[in-house]
Amino acid sequence: MTTDSYLGYSDRLHRLASDLSAKPWPVSRGEVQSALNGQAAEQLRVLVPRTVRRAEGAFFTGSHVRARFEELLEDATAFWDPACGAGDLLLAAAGKQDLGASMRDTLDLWGKTLRGGDLQPSFVRTARLRLFLLAAARHKERGDPIDVDVASGLELLKGIRVADAYSDLEKTRSYSGTLLLNPPFGSVQAPADCSWAGGSVSQAAVISLMSASKIGLGQQFVAILPDVLRSGSRYARWRSSIESIIDLRSVNLYGQFDDHTDVDVFLLAGRRRRQRHVREPSALWWPQRTSASTIEDIFKVSVGTVVDNRDPHAGPKLPFLIARDLGDLKEIQAPDRTRQFAGRTFKPPFVAIRRTSRPGLRSGGNARAAGTLVTGTQDIAVDNHIIVMKSQSGSVDECNQLIDVLSSPKTSAWLDNRIRCRHLTVGVVRSIPWSPKAARDEDSVAQELSVDY
Ligand SMILES: C[S@@+](CC[C@H](N)C(=O)[O-])C[C@H]1O[C@@H](n2cnc3c(N)ncnc32)[C@H](O)[C@@H]1O
């Protein structure tokens, strides 16, 4: 798919850059600052259809994430973004680079120290133009004239070019500089020699691991990545692989990438080290255990077993529980809906929660993992969009305690740190700290407060 429609934006930047020497700086300053900040991402949404953006994995880093990214960057002599888009991460790096004696000198220097690649010619042209504009802005603020025309300036920035990240990385043995990354997030088939997963995987996982393995010892790696890599059980081996080559310095949760992109991201920073075996995941990936026991010590946690559109309607006719039945209810009886099902069923009492879940409170104000007690005497077939927690002792009291724990602010905060994807996993639910007393105390504090106010 093509992003040629984005060339219109790069033409506009070209005119802006060409006019700089003729116009007084205060007249151009505002427009240049917009071009260096959120405008490239905004124009991407205006000019390139969503289907194309998704297919190409094109989501540019906006000013806010970029500021957080910039804080992580340490001084280095060179920087490379192998999937550079309109150059936002390179702009973050260039903002830290020294200026030359003149603007031409600066561009000459940046041409040697900044490297970027992208499949889309329109993005590469935009990235070069924005770096030209950044150099111009910094020199103008210093009171320097613009001593280089746009064509020559862009020519100097030859390190930013149309390139495929995979083949560029493949060819690299040991990059001496900082690797910057906000890769495409879509899915790809895991490469044949992939040691950490098979089948369809996040492209961000493949490119990040490949990139991390191509930098020289001691070099910095800073990446913006989808939260599923940090929190998903499917990516546990990816995490060990990254840690085996990168000495992690920080794993910072960020939240939703931007107002238009419904995916939570985190920022990872570390330095390349000699490969070594990792026994335990770093404490940086998520908050560590805060209580002696977790939900799995008391409950058996499993996913509902019915895949409704796939499983045959055969076997005994049973009450059939689906996520919609749970609503915001604290307790329900076995549903009237029935279905024939020959697989594994669940005997009440048990607590059910929806698997789909996003960080923060639900729209009705309920906790993210608020649970419902399911009672009744008959075995129930449970849809696979539900997670079932069954007390090992069969106690209803424990189920009620679990409901308090699940709806407590402490559990919500813990979950929001632990997993920011749009679903909960059995592994994460099992590891929720089990502290029913603390949940009760929080509840009574909340009640006291509501009385006082
Ligand atoms: C999520 S965007 C991020 C762009 C930029 N790094 C940023 O932070 O704004 C990912 C970029 O990767 C590019 N891309 C996708 N597949 C690529 C590949 N195989 N090689 C190089 N770039 C690729 C897309 O065109 C897109 O510009």
The ligand as an ORCA input file, in Angstrom:
! r2SCAN-3c Opt
* xyz 0 1
  C       5.042      2.970     14.511
  S       5.753      3.821     13.157
  C       6.961      4.742     14.025
  C       7.747      5.694     13.236
  C       8.813      6.447     14.043
  N       9.825      5.552     14.556
  C       8.172      7.197     15.186
  O       8.409      6.845     16.327
  O       7.409      8.137     14.925
  C       6.603      2.522     12.366
  C       7.240      2.888     11.041
  O       7.833      1.701     10.513
  C       7.766      1.738      9.104
  N       7.971      0.361      8.631
  C       7.098     -0.660      8.558
  N       7.716     -1.768      8.115
  C       9.004     -1.430      7.905
  C      10.149     -2.143      7.440
  N      10.079     -3.431      7.107
  N      11.302     -1.462      7.339
  C      11.395     -0.154      7.668
  N      10.360      0.570      8.105
  C       9.181     -0.068      8.230
  C       6.399      2.337      8.837
  O       6.348      2.903      7.536
  C       6.314      3.381      9.957
  O       6.763      4.617      9.504
*
